[in-house]
Amino acid sequence: MAVIKVVEIMSDSTKSWEDATASAIKKAGKSIKGIRSAYVQSQSVVVKNNKVSAYRVNLKVSFEVQ
């Protein structure tokens, strides 16, 4: 039987939501071992001067507890 834990992570990027997601997983992977999946719970943007300046994601990351 596997025990799975879920943590919530917020990340942002000036490029895209995909980049924000990839950056979050890369950084989380440095301290969390055994990441199994990530669920993008929400996406949003920061707008400055009528232009998108940042893409934000809120992720639920699941990993196996050893």
Secondary structure, DSSP 8 states (H G I E B T S, - for coil): --EEEEEEEEEEESS-HHHHHHHHHHHHTTT--SEEEEEEEEEEEEEETTEEEEEEEEEEEEEEE-
